[in-house]
Amino acid sequence: MSTSSYLLCALGNGKIVVLDLELNTIVEINGHSRSISGMDVDEASGVFCTVGEDSTLNVWTLPGEDDEVKLVVSDMVDDRLLTGCRFLVDGHDECKIVCSAYDHDQIIVWNRVAT
């Protein structure tokens, strides 16, 4: 996944690696306890989200001037293997994060106020 300034890599070991556009590592994070299976970026809000086989949705800040990435929200969905996530922005003040699960036929939705 890429932004105008970064390349975000979600790895099978649960790590997230943020690279600059010259492929230099900016930061490496132990983001999930199992494989990451989905990622999306809301560059306008300065955040990205990840989901993994550990049944967890995490929302992170994009690197700032100090190249730091911070965990903003973490939420677990019991008994679900999360396989994908997506920000849905309505153009106003509300944003939703939707997730799919391998073993479920419903979409999981989180509401949040856009930052």
C-alpha positions as CSV (number, residue, x, y, z in Angstrom):
1,M,0.0,0.0,0.0
2,S,1.4,3.4,-0.8
3,T,0.8,7.1,0.0
4,S,2.3,10.1,-1.6
5,S,5.3,9.8,0.8
6,Y,5.5,6.2,2.0
7,L,5.2,2.6,1.1
8,L,3.5,0.5,3.8
9,C,4.2,-3.2,3.9
10,A,2.1,-5.7,5.9
11,L,4.0,-8.9,6.5
12,G,3.0,-12.5,7.2
13,N,4.8,-12.4,10.6
14,G,2.6,-9.6,11.8
15,K,5.1,-6.8,11.2
16,I,4.4,-3.5,9.5
17,V,7.3,-1.9,7.6
18,V,7.1,1.7,6.5
19,L,9.5,2.8,3.8
20,D,10.2,6.1,2.2
21,L,9.9,6.5,-1.6
22,E,13.6,5.6,-2.0
23,L,12.9,2.3,-0.2
24,N,14.7,3.2,3.0
25,T,13.1,1.8,6.2
26,I,11.5,4.5,8.3
27,V,10.0,2.3,11.0
28,E,9.2,-1.4,11.6
29,I,6.4,-2.3,14.0
30,N,5.3,-5.5,15.6
31,G,1.6,-4.8,14.6
32,H,-0.1,-8.1,15.1
33,S,0.5,-11.4,16.8
34,R,-0.3,-13.3,13.6
35,S,-0.3,-12.7,9.9
36,I,-1.7,-9.4,8.6
37,S,-4.4,-10.0,6.0
38,G,-5.6,-6.5,5.2
39,M,-4.5,-2.9,5.1
40,D,-6.0,0.5,3.9
41,V,-4.9,4.1,4.1
42,D,-6.9,7.3,4.8
43,E,-4.2,9.7,3.8
44,A,-6.4,12.7,4.3
45,S,-6.9,11.8,8.0
46,G,-3.2,10.7,8.3
47,V,-4.1,7.2,9.4
48,F,-3.9,3.6,8.1
49,C,-5.6,0.4,9.4
50,T,-4.6,-3.2,9.5
51,V,-6.4,-6.4,10.3
52,G,-5.0,-9.8,10.9
53,E,-5.5,-13.4,11.7
54,D,-5.3,-12.5,15.4
55,S,-8.9,-11.1,15.0
56,T,-7.7,-7.6,15.6
57,L,-8.3,-4.3,13.8
58,N,-5.6,-1.7,14.5
59,V,-5.6,2.0,13.4
60,W,-2.2,3.7,13.2
61,T,-1.0,7.2,12.4
62,L,1.1,7.7,9.3
63,P,4.7,8.8,10.2
64,G,5.0,12.4,11.2
65,E,8.0,14.7,11.3
66,D,9.6,12.5,13.9
67,D,9.0,9.4,11.7
68,E,6.9,7.9,14.5
69,V,3.9,5.7,14.0
70,K,1.4,5.5,16.8
71,L,-1.4,3.1,17.6
72,V,-4.7,5.1,17.7
73,V,-7.3,2.3,18.1
74,S,-7.2,-1.4,18.6
75,D,-10.3,-3.6,18.7
76,M,-10.7,-7.4,18.7
77,V,-13.5,-9.3,17.0
78,D,-14.0,-12.6,18.8
79,D,-13.9,-15.8,16.8
80,R,-13.3,-14.1,13.4
81,L,-10.4,-14.4,11.0
82,L,-10.3,-10.8,9.5
83,T,-9.3,-10.8,5.9
84,G,-9.7,-7.2,4.6
85,C,-10.4,-3.7,5.8
86,R,-11.4,-0.4,4.1
87,F,-12.0,3.2,5.1
88,L,-15.3,4.6,3.9
89,V,-15.4,8.4,4.1
90,D,-18.7,10.2,3.5
91,G,-17.1,13.6,2.8
92,H,-18.3,15.2,6.0
93,D,-17.2,14.4,9.5
94,E,-17.9,10.7,9.7
95,C,-15.8,7.8,8.6
96,K,-16.4,4.1,8.8
97,I,-14.0,1.2,8.7
98,V,-15.4,-1.9,7.2
99,C,-13.9,-5.4,7.6
100,S,-14.6,-8.8,6.1
101,A,-14.0,-12.1,7.7
102,Y,-13.0,-15.4,6.2
103,D,-15.5,-17.4,8.2
104,H,-18.5,-15.0,8.3
105,D,-21.0,-13.8,5.8
106,Q,-21.5,-10.3,7.3
107,I,-19.4,-7.1,7.0
108,I,-18.1,-5.7,10.3
109,V,-18.4,-1.9,10.6
110,W,-16.7,0.6,13.0
111,N,-17.8,4.2,13.1
112,R,-15.3,6.9,13.9
113,V,-15.0,10.7,13.7
114,A,-12.5,11.7,10.9
115,T,-9.4,13.4,12.3
